[in-house]
């Protein structure tokens, strides 16, 4: 295995700030609006966010109990 000292940046780390911003500004553009489930159904998005928040709270509670 090669040592990592002196290695060159790869991927996004090798890009200029302008290049990274141009790519980031396109986020989600490859999916048509009618195929974006959460943009069509806000109730589904709310439920998913709530579910994620609850599981995080449960994990935190479990860690506190240990």
N, CA, C and O atoms as CSV, one atom per row, in Angstrom:
chain,resi,resn,atom,element,x,y,z
A,1,UNK,N,N,0.847,-1.182,0.000
A,1,UNK,CA,C,0.000,0.000,0.000
A,1,UNK,C,C,0.890,1.242,0.000
A,1,UNK,O,O,1.872,1.324,0.738
A,2,UNK,N,N,0.522,2.209,-0.847
A,2,UNK,CA,C,1.310,3.434,-0.949
A,2,UNK,C,C,1.029,4.353,0.232
A,2,UNK,O,O,-0.106,4.421,0.704
A,3,UNK,N,N,2.036,5.054,0.711
A,3,UNK,CA,C,1.784,6.041,1.773
A,3,UNK,C,C,0.952,7.197,1.220
A,3,UNK,O,O,1.051,7.529,0.039
A,4,UNK,N,N,0.144,7.801,2.067
A,4,UNK,CA,C,-0.758,8.869,1.631
A,4,UNK,C,C,-0.118,10.249,1.656
A,4,UNK,O,O,-0.728,11.211,1.190
A,5,UNK,N,N,1.081,10.369,2.183
A,5,UNK,CA,C,1.717,11.682,2.230
A,5,UNK,C,C,2.058,12.133,0.822
A,5,UNK,O,O,2.551,11.350,0.010
A,6,UNK,N,N,1.794,13.387,0.540
A,6,UNK,CA,C,2.084,13.930,-0.771
A,6,UNK,C,C,1.075,13.546,-1.832
A,6,UNK,O,O,1.308,13.783,-3.018
A,7,UNK,N,N,-0.028,12.964,-1.437
A,7,UNK,CA,C,-1.028,12.571,-2.431
A,7,UNK,C,C,-1.763,13.798,-2.951
A,7,UNK,O,O,-1.819,14.832,-2.285
A,8,UNK,N,N,-2.318,13.674,-4.132
A,8,UNK,CA,C,-3.033,14.783,-4.754
A,8,UNK,C,C,-4.529,14.618,-4.511
A,8,UNK,O,O,-5.024,13.494,-4.415
A,9,UNK,N,N,-5.249,15.730,-4.410
A,9,UNK,CA,C,-6.699,15.654,-4.222
A,9,UNK,C,C,-7.364,14.968,-5.409
A,9,UNK,O,O,-6.908,15.078,-6.547
A,10,UNK,N,N,-8.450,14.258,-5.119
A,10,UNK,CA,C,-9.188,13.566,-6.166
A,10,UNK,C,C,-10.649,13.966,-6.090
A,10,UNK,O,O,-11.107,14.494,-5.077
A,11,UNK,N,N,-11.367,13.716,-7.151
A,11,UNK,CA,C,-12.803,13.978,-7.162
A,11,UNK,C,C,-13.125,15.443,-6.936
A,11,UNK,O,O,-12.510,16.329,-7.530
A,12,UNK,N,N,-14.105,15.688,-6.061
A,12,UNK,CA,C,-14.542,17.060,-5.800
A,12,UNK,C,C,-13.439,17.898,-5.164
A,12,UNK,O,O,-13.402,19.114,-5.358
A,13,UNK,N,N,-12.556,17.281,-4.421
A,13,UNK,CA,C,-11.479,18.032,-3.780
A,13,UNK,C,C,-10.525,18.635,-4.804
A,13,UNK,O,O,-9.862,19.634,-4.524
A,14,UNK,N,N,-10.455,18.036,-5.981
A,14,UNK,CA,C,-9.563,18.540,-7.022
A,14,UNK,C,C,-10.216,19.631,-7.862
A,14,UNK,O,O,-9.539,20.282,-8.658
A,15,UNK,N,N,-11.514,19.840,-7.698
A,15,UNK,CA,C,-12.237,20.827,-8.505
A,15,UNK,C,C,-12.151,22.213,-7.892
A,15,UNK,O,O,-11.963,22.382,-6.688
A,16,UNK,N,N,-12.297,23.194,-8.766
A,16,UNK,CA,C,-12.342,24.572,-8.280
A,16,UNK,C,C,-13.684,24.817,-7.596
A,16,UNK,O,O,-14.631,24.052,-7.778
A,17,UNK,N,N,-13.756,25.866,-6.827
A,17,UNK,CA,C,-14.995,26.219,-6.141
A,17,UNK,C,C,-16.121,26.452,-7.143
A,17,UNK,O,O,-17.262,26.056,-6.904
A,18,UNK,N,N,-15.800,27.091,-8.258
A,18,UNK,CA,C,-16.816,27.360,-9.284
A,18,UNK,C,C,-17.376,26.069,-9.861
A,18,UNK,O,O,-18.582,25.959,-10.080
A,19,UNK,N,N,-16.504,25.083,-10.110
A,19,UNK,CA,C,-16.955,23.802,-10.650
A,19,UNK,C,C,-17.865,23.088,-9.655
A,19,UNK,O,O,-18.902,22.544,-10.035
A,20,UNK,N,N,-17.478,23.092,-8.387
A,20,UNK,CA,C,-18.298,22.432,-7.362
A,20,UNK,C,C,-19.654,23.100,-7.227
A,20,UNK,O,O,-20.667,22.418,-7.078
A,21,UNK,N,N,-19.687,24.429,-7.277
A,21,UNK,CA,C,-20.966,25.145,-7.175
A,21,UNK,C,C,-21.856,24.872,-8.377
A,21,UNK,O,O,-23.072,24.743,-8.232
A,22,UNK,N,N,-21.262,24.783,-9.563
A,22,UNK,CA,C,-22.044,24.498,-10.771
A,22,UNK,C,C,-22.698,23.124,-10.666
A,22,UNK,O,O,-23.859,22.955,-11.040
A,23,UNK,N,N,-21.962,22.152,-10.164
A,23,UNK,CA,C,-22.514,20.808,-10.001
A,23,UNK,C,C,-23.581,20.804,-8.913
A,23,UNK,O,O,-24.641,20.202,-9.087
A,24,UNK,N,N,-23.314,21.464,-7.804
A,24,UNK,CA,C,-24.268,21.489,-6.691
A,24,UNK,C,C,-25.567,22.180,-7.078
A,24,UNK,O,O,-26.635,21.807,-6.594
A,25,UNK,N,N,-25.488,23.176,-7.941
A,25,UNK,CA,C,-26.698,23.901,-8.335
A,25,UNK,C,C,-27.628,23.048,-9.186
A,25,UNK,O,O,-28.802,23.382,-9.345
A,26,UNK,N,N,-27.119,21.957,-9.730
A,26,UNK,CA,C,-27.926,21.060,-10.556
A,26,UNK,C,C,-28.590,19.960,-9.730
A,26,UNK,O,O,-29.257,19.093,-10.294
A,27,UNK,N,N,-28.425,19.976,-8.448
A,27,UNK,CA,C,-28.953,18.924,-7.587
A,27,UNK,C,C,-30.422,18.642,-7.820
A,27,UNK,O,O,-31.252,19.547,-7.736
A,28,UNK,N,N,-30.749,17.394,-8.113
A,28,UNK,CA,C,-32.127,16.991,-8.326
A,28,UNK,C,C,-32.674,17.300,-9.699
A,28,UNK,O,O,-33.798,16.906,-10.010
A,29,UNK,N,N,-31.915,17.992,-10.530
A,29,UNK,CA,C,-32.420,18.385,-11.843
A,29,UNK,C,C,-32.569,17.202,-12.791
A,29,UNK,O,O,-33.291,17.300,-13.782
A,30,UNK,N,N,-31.901,16.087,-12.509
A,30,UNK,CA,C,-31.998,14.935,-13.398
A,30,UNK,C,C,-33.320,14.195,-13.236
A,30,UNK,O,O,-33.669,13.356,-14.066
A,31,UNK,N,N,-34.050,14.499,-12.178
A,31,UNK,CA,C,-35.340,13.853,-11.932
A,31,UNK,C,C,-36.447,14.841,-12.267
A,31,UNK,O,O,-36.448,15.977,-11.793
A,32,UNK,N,N,-37.378,14.397,-13.080
A,32,UNK,CA,C,-38.495,15.262,-13.467
A,32,UNK,C,C,-39.352,15.586,-12.248
A,32,UNK,O,O,-39.508,14.732,-11.375
A,33,UNK,N,N,-39.911,16.788,-12.160
A,33,UNK,CA,C,-40.714,17.175,-10.991
A,33,UNK,C,C,-41.845,16.197,-10.675
A,33,UNK,O,O,-42.154,15.966,-9.506
A,34,UNK,N,N,-42.460,15.625,-11.701
A,34,UNK,CA,C,-43.559,14.692,-11.444
A,34,UNK,C,C,-43.082,13.360,-10.873
A,34,UNK,O,O,-43.894,12.554,-10.417
A,35,UNK,N,N,-41.771,13.123,-10.895
A,35,UNK,CA,C,-41.230,11.892,-10.331
A,35,UNK,C,C,-40.626,12.110,-8.945
A,35,UNK,O,O,-40.152,11.161,-8.321
A,36,UNK,N,N,-40.638,13.317,-8.472
A,36,UNK,CA,C,-40.109,13.615,-7.140
A,36,UNK,C,C,-41.224,13.386,-6.134
A,36,UNK,O,O,-42.094,14.240,-5.959
A,37,UNK,N,N,-41.200,12.256,-5.486
A,37,UNK,CA,C,-42.296,11.831,-4.625
A,37,UNK,C,C,-42.622,12.850,-3.551
A,37,UNK,O,O,-43.794,13.171,-3.352
A,38,UNK,N,N,-41.631,13.362,-2.860
A,38,UNK,CA,C,-41.910,14.266,-1.746
A,38,UNK,C,C,-42.446,15.612,-2.212
A,38,UNK,O,O,-43.174,16.271,-1.470
A,39,UNK,N,N,-42.105,16.032,-3.422
A,39,UNK,CA,C,-42.639,17.309,-3.897
A,39,UNK,C,C,-44.115,17.184,-4.268
A,39,UNK,O,O,-44.836,18.181,-4.280
A,40,UNK,N,N,-44.562,15.981,-4.568
A,40,UNK,CA,C,-45.969,15.763,-4.909
A,40,UNK,C,C,-46.811,15.448,-3.683
A,40,UNK,O,O,-48.014,15.708,-3.673
A,41,UNK,N,N,-46.194,14.895,-2.658
A,41,UNK,CA,C,-46.958,14.436,-1.509
A,41,UNK,C,C,-46.293,14.943,-0.229
A,41,UNK,O,O,-45.424,14.274,0.330
A,42,UNK,N,N,-46.696,16.107,0.226
A,42,UNK,CA,C,-46.061,16.698,1.405
A,42,UNK,C,C,-46.345,15.885,2.660
A,42,UNK,O,O,-45.537,15.883,3.588
A,43,UNK,N,N,-47.470,15.202,2.702
A,43,UNK,CA,C,-47.796,14.365,3.866
A,43,UNK,C,C,-46.807,13.197,3.973
A,43,UNK,O,O,-46.378,12.839,5.070
A,44,UNK,N,N,-46.454,12.616,2.840
A,44,UNK,CA,C,-45.473,11.534,2.820
A,44,UNK,C,C,-44.105,12.051,3.269
A,44,UNK,O,O,-43.400,11.373,4.017
A,45,UNK,N,N,-43.734,13.236,2.820
A,45,UNK,CA,C,-42.463,13.833,3.222
A,45,UNK,C,C,-42.448,14.103,4.721
A,45,UNK,O,O,-41.444,13.852,5.389
A,46,UNK,N,N,-43.553,14.613,5.251
A,46,UNK,CA,C,-43.648,14.890,6.680
A,46,UNK,C,C,-43.503,13.599,7.483
A,46,UNK,O,O,-42.789,13.562,8.484
A,47,UNK,N,N,-44.184,12.544,7.039
A,47,UNK,CA,C,-44.122,11.264,7.749
A,47,UNK,C,C,-42.708,10.687,7.721
A,47,UNK,O,O,-42.241,10.139,8.720
A,48,UNK,N,N,-42.030,10.809,6.585
A,48,UNK,CA,C,-40.668,10.297,6.481
A,48,UNK,C,C,-39.725,11.065,7.403
A,48,UNK,O,O,-38.882,10.467,8.071
A,49,UNK,N,N,-39.867,12.378,7.437
A,49,UNK,CA,C,-39.035,13.189,8.324
A,49,UNK,C,C,-39.290,12.886,9.782
A,49,UNK,O,O,-38.364,12.842,10.591
A,50,UNK,N,N,-40.549,12.677,10.110
A,50,UNK,CA,C,-40.906,12.355,11.490
A,50,UNK,C,C,-40.331,10.999,11.878
A,50,UNK,O,O,-39.814,10.830,12.983
A,51,UNK,N,N,-40.423,10.036,10.969
A,51,UNK,CA,C,-39.894,8.699,11.228
A,51,UNK,C,C,-38.384,8.765,11.462
A,51,UNK,O,O,-37.865,8.130,12.381
A,52,UNK,N,N,-37.685,9.533,10.630
A,52,UNK,CA,C,-36.243,9.675,10.796
A,52,UNK,C,C,-35.891,10.351,12.107
A,52,UNK,O,O,-34.942,9.954,12.783
A,53,UNK,N,N,-36.655,11.371,12.465
A,53,UNK,CA,C,-36.413,12.069,13.726
A,53,UNK,C,C,-36.659,11.177,14.926
A,53,UNK,O,O,-35.927,11.238,15.914
A,54,UNK,N,N,-37.694,10.344,14.841
A,54,UNK,CA,C,-37.994,9.437,15.946
A,54,UNK,C,C,-36.904,8.393,16.111
A,54,UNK,O,O,-36.501,8.092,17.234
A,55,UNK,N,N,-36.420,7.837,15.003
A,55,UNK,CA,C,-35.393,6.810,15.125
A,55,UNK,C,C,-34.113,7.403,15.697
A,55,UNK,O,O,-33.403,6.737,16.449
A,56,UNK,N,N,-33.814,8.648,15.347
A,56,UNK,CA,C,-32.626,9.298,15.901
A,56,UNK,C,C,-32.801,9.510,17.404
A,56,UNK,O,O,-31.868,9.294,18.178
A,57,UNK,N,N,-33.999,9.932,17.815
A,57,UNK,CA,C,-34.268,10.147,19.233
A,57,UNK,C,C,-34.191,8.832,20.001
A,57,UNK,O,O,-33.694,8.790,21.126
A,58,UNK,N,N,-34.684,7.760,19.388
A,58,UNK,CA,C,-34.630,6.454,20.044
A,58,UNK,C,C,-33.192,5.978,20.194
A,58,UNK,O,O,-32.834,5.394,21.216
A,59,UNK,N,N,-32.364,6.227,19.178
A,59,UNK,CA,C,-30.953,5.843,19.280
A,59,UNK,C,C,-30.279,6.628,20.393
A,59,UNK,O,O,-29.504,6.069,21.169
A,60,UNK,N,N,-30.569,7.912,20.475
A,60,UNK,CA,C,-29.966,8.746,21.512
A,60,UNK,C,C,-30.418,8.284,22.889
A,60,UNK,O,O,-29.625,8.256,23.830
A,61,UNK,N,N,-31.689,7.922,23.006
A,61,UNK,CA,C,-32.216,7.440,24.282
A,61,UNK,C,C,-31.525,6.142,24.674
A,61,UNK,O,O,-31.174,5.949,25.838
A,62,UNK,N,N,-31.328,5.250,23.705
A,62,UNK,CA,C,-30.660,3.980,23.972
A,62,UNK,C,C,-29.226,4.173,24.423
A,62,UNK,O,O,-28.741,3.438,25.282
A,63,UNK,N,N,-28.545,5.154,23.854
A,63,UNK,CA,C,-27.167,5.434,24.243
A,63,UNK,C,C,-27.113,6.014,25.651
A,63,UNK,O,O,-26.174,5.744,26.400
A,64,UNK,N,N,-28.112,6.805,26.009
A,64,UNK,CA,C,-28.145,7.414,27.336
A,64,UNK,C,C,-28.431,6.367,28.411
A,64,UNK,O,O,-27.956,6.479,29.541
A,65,UNK,N,N,-29.218,5.343,28.045
A,65,UNK,CA,C,-29.565,4.298,29.005
A,65,UNK,C,C,-28.412,3.346,29.261
A,65,UNK,O,O,-28.394,2.666,30.288
A,66,UNK,N,N,-27.453,3.282,28.355
A,66,UNK,CA,C,-26.349,2.324,28.476
A,66,UNK,C,C,-25.398,2.685,29.573
A,66,UNK,O,O,-24.418,1.975,29.799
